């Protein structure tokens, strides 16, 4: 009887291990990278539709704060500015990038849910990225709202190929919630030939969620923590190829994967000169005009914004670092035109995706002209 009882306990323990780690303990999921996993507390559902003049409102039930989506039917308006959400009568637009620069014309959602984590309460809306609707595209858009204080709701946004609540967790164990992004691209510092790569590959990075902002997790040298992995195309389960993560990770044969620090893209510049750079970090001779869109206080944000512009078929994207007093800003431009007329088509295209731009005279350092 004692032997049977011991065998029974062994089976229970083995089943528990299998439930936590799966068949292969050296395959990872995002839930295995955090000490405490997130679980949904509420699933929101549509409760009814109301029309008011040219706007359609969809109310949602079961939420901690009043929630309604809106869609403006006016054909003359740009679609990206005619969809959004009211949370406790506070109006927000939808985005799919960390910088919240590109508004999305989202109307269909993959998931809408609430969860509580580390003392704060969140509402998450997951949708497909605009350019994924008619194409073979795996990116999901996360619009995350901190609803801990209903009178002052804060929003962050990002994209990832993964869709699941395990996107969120405390990955650096500091008592503040983070999120991870999985993007189907190799890291700049990939070690060639070290590991045989088959199937889907992606790079995972992590960000701490602040009040209306997010900051990428980096090591003491200022280089991003990351995982380069292979697995299913939604990154539900994966094997580690290369990494510089916050905890030790093993490869598919159970050996600890040696850390390889990430390489930050560097654009050299003299802040006393307003030099134009392309995305390779090369100086470009300035013509007369460029379309100025945003300025960023950090290089990483500027480069990611440029990457998003290029993904939307803007071929000529440039950075111009400039210094005012002790602050350095990174200006993002589309085009390097001899004549303003050359840029009118790009300006129209930018406006269609919700981006305002103004012509800057490259020959006069501080002047702009609409």
N, C-alpha and C positions, 0 to 999 in steps of 0.2 A: 504493500500500500504506500509506504514511504517513497519507494522508487517511482511509482506512478504519479504521486503528488509532485515530486521533484521534476519529473518529465513534463507534467502539466504546467508548472511554473516556467520551465525553460521555453515551452512553446509560446506562452503568453509574452515572455520577455522578447523572444525573437520576433513575434508579430509587432510588438511595440517599436522595436528597432527598425523593422521594415517600413512601418507607417511613417517613421520620422525620416529615414534616410533613403528608402527605396531599395531596389535590387542592388544597385551599385553605390557603395558609400563614397566613391570618388567622383560621382556626378553631383553637381550642385544645383540648387535653386536659390532664388533671392531670399526665400524664407529661411534657408539654412545659414545665411550670412548675418542674421541679426538674432539677438538673444531672445527678444520678445516679439512675436509675430502680431501683425495687425489682423483684426477680424471686423467684418461689417456689423454695425449695430442696427441700421435701418436701410431698407431698400425703398426708394421713392418711385411712385407710379403716377402717371398722368390722371388728373381728376376731371378734366373737362376743358372745352375751348370756348373763348369769348372773342367777339369781334368788336372793335372800337375804332370807328372811322376807317383808316387805312391800315390798322394794326391788328394782328391776330395774337391773342394771349392764350397760353396753355398753362393752367394751374396744376400744381403737383401736391399730392397728399403725403402724409406720414413724415414730413420733415420737421426739424426742430425750429426752423424759421420759415416764414411765408416765402414761397418760391413760385415764380411764374416766368416762363420763357416768352419772348416776344419776337414777332416777325413783321416787319413793315412791308406792305405789299406794293408800295409805290415803285413803279418800274423805272422812274427817272433817278432813283437813288442807287448808290453803290451797294451791292449785296452785303459786303463785309461790314457795313455800318448799319445795316437794317436788321440784324439779328443780335440777340443778347439775352440777358437774364436780370430779373429783379429779385434780390434777396433782402427780405425785410425792408422793402422800398428803396434799396440801394442798387443802382444800375451798374452792370458790368458787361463788358464785351468778352468774346471768346478768343483765345490765342492758342498757338501750338509751339511757341518758342519761349525759352527762358527769359529773354529780354522783353517779352510782351510787345513786340514791335509790329507783328503781322496779325491783324484781326482775321478771324475765321467766320465764314457764313454758315456756321453749324446749325443744323435743325434736327438731325437724327443722332441718337446717342446709343452707344453700345452698353453703357451701364451708368446708373446714377445711384449713389449710396452715401451713407454717413458712417463715420467711425470715430472712436475716441482713442487717443494715444498719448501717453506721457503727460496727462493732465490737460490736454487740449482737445477740442472737438472740431471735426472737419467734415466738409461736404465735397465729394469728388464726382465730376462729370467726365466721362470718357467717350470720345467720338473718333471718327476717322478724320485724318487731315484732309483739307479741301482738295488737294491734288491727288488724293488716293481714291476718290469716289468713282472716277471713270477709268482708273488705271490699276495695274497690278502693283499695289503699294501696301506695305505692311505697317506703316506708321500709325500709331494711335495718339490722339491729343488728350492730355490730362489738363483739366482746369480744376484746381484745388482751392477751396475756400476755407479759411480759418474762421469758423463761426462761434468761437469761444465767447467772444463779446458780440452779441447780435447787433449792437449799435454801431460797431466799427468792424465790419467784415473785411478781411484781407485776402488777396488772391495771388497765387503763383500759377505758372503754366509751363508745360514742357511736352516733348514728344518722345516716344519710345516704341520699339516693335513689340514690347511685352504688354500684355493686358491682364492686370490682376492686382489684388490688394497687396500682394507681396512686393510690389513696387515701393511700398513705404515701410520704414523701420528705423531703428537706431543702429546704423551701420558702423559708426565710430564710437559707440558706447559712451556718449557724453550727456545722455539724458535729454537730448533734443531730437525731434524727428527729422529724418532725412528721406530722400527718395533716390532711386537708381534709374539711369537711362541706359537702354541697350540700343545701339546704333549699328547697322550692318556695314561696318567698314573696319579696316585694319588700323591699328595704331601707327603713328609715324615712325616709331622705333621698332617695328616688328623685326624679330630675329629670323632671318630667312633660313629655311632648310633645317631648323632645329627640331621641328615636330611635323609629322605628316598631318596635313589638314584635309579633312573630307567634309563635304556638306556645308551647312550654314555656319558662317562665322560672324562675330559681332564684338564690339568693344563696349564695356560697361563702365560708366563713371557714376559718381554719387555727389549729391548736393544737400546741404543743410537748409531746412525750410525756416525762413524768418518771417517777419510781419510784412507781407507783400513783396518779399524778395527771396532770393536763394543764392547760396555761395557754394562753389565747388569745393569738395574735400581734397586737400593737398597735403603733401608731406612737409617736413620742416624746411626743405629746400625750395618750396613753392611749386613743386611738380605734382600734377594730378595723380591721385590714386585711380587705378584702373584694373580691369580684367579683360584680357583678350581670350575669347572662348569659342568653342564650336558646340552646336547642339541643334535643337529644333528651331525653326525660323522665328518663333515667338519667344524664344529664350526662356521657356518654362523649365527646361533642364539642360545642363551644359557641362562640358569638360573644360578645364583650364589649360590653355596653351602657354600663356605668358601673363605676368601680373606684377603689379606693385600695389597690393591691397592692404587693408587694415589688419587682417589676420592671416596667418600662414594658410596656404592652399595647396592641395595635392593634385597631381596629374592623374590620368586615367589608370596608371599602373601603381598608384599609391605613393609615389615619390613627391616630396615637397618641391614645388615649383620655385626656382630661384627668382628673386626679384630683379626686374629690369625697370629702371626708372623711366618715366615718360619724358618725351621731349616736347617742350613748349615751343610753338612757332614763334620765331623772333623776327621782328621787323626793325632793323637798325635805323636810327634817325638822329638828326640834330634838332632838338626842339626849338632852336633859335631860327631855323629855316623851315618854312612850310613846304616840305618836300612831299611829292606824291609817290606812293608805292603801290605796286601791284601785289597780288596775293602770294607771289613767290618771294616777297621781300626785296624786290628790285626797284631801284629808282626809275621813275618814268618822267620823260620830258612833258611838262605841262603845256597844253594848248591854251585856249582862251577861257573856256567855260566847263563847269561840271555841275551836276545836280546834287546838291547837298541834302542829305536825308536826316541823319542823326549824328550826335556826338556822344562818345562813351568815355567814362573815366577809367576804364580798364581795357587793356589790349585784347584779352580773351573774349569779352563780350562783343567788341567790335569785329573780331575775326569770325565769330559764330554768326553774327548778323550778315557779314559778307558772304559766308558760306550759304546762308539761306537765300540771299539774293541770287547767287549763282545757280542754285537749285531751281529757281523760278525763271531761268533762261535770260538773266541779265549777264551778258558776257563781260562787259567792261566795268569792273568793280574795283574801287581804289580806296586806300586809306591815306589820310594826311594827318600825322601827329602835329600838335601845336601846343605851345606852352603860354599860359597866362598866369602871371605872378608865379606861384609855386605849383600850380596845378597843371598837369598834362592831360590833354583831351585827344581822342582819336576820332577824327571826322570821317564819315563814310560817304563816298561819292559813287554815283553811277555816271559813266561817260567822261570823256576828255575831248570836248568838241572845239573845233575852230570857230564855229558859228552857233549861236543859240538855237537857230532853227533846226539844227541837227538833233537837238535833245528833246524836242517837243513830243515825239512819239514815245520816248522812254518816260517822260514825265506823265503822259497819259496812262501808260501801262502801270506805273507806280501808283497812281491815284486809284486805279481799278482794284488794286489789292490793299487799299486803305492806307497808303503811305503818301504823305505830303512832302513835296520837295521844292527847293528854290534854286535858281541858278546862282552860282558863285563865280565871280570874276577872278580867275587864277592869277591874273596879272596885278590886281589890286588886292593886297593880302587880306584885308578885313572887310571888304565890301561884298554885298550880295545884291542881287536884283531879281525880283519876281518877273 
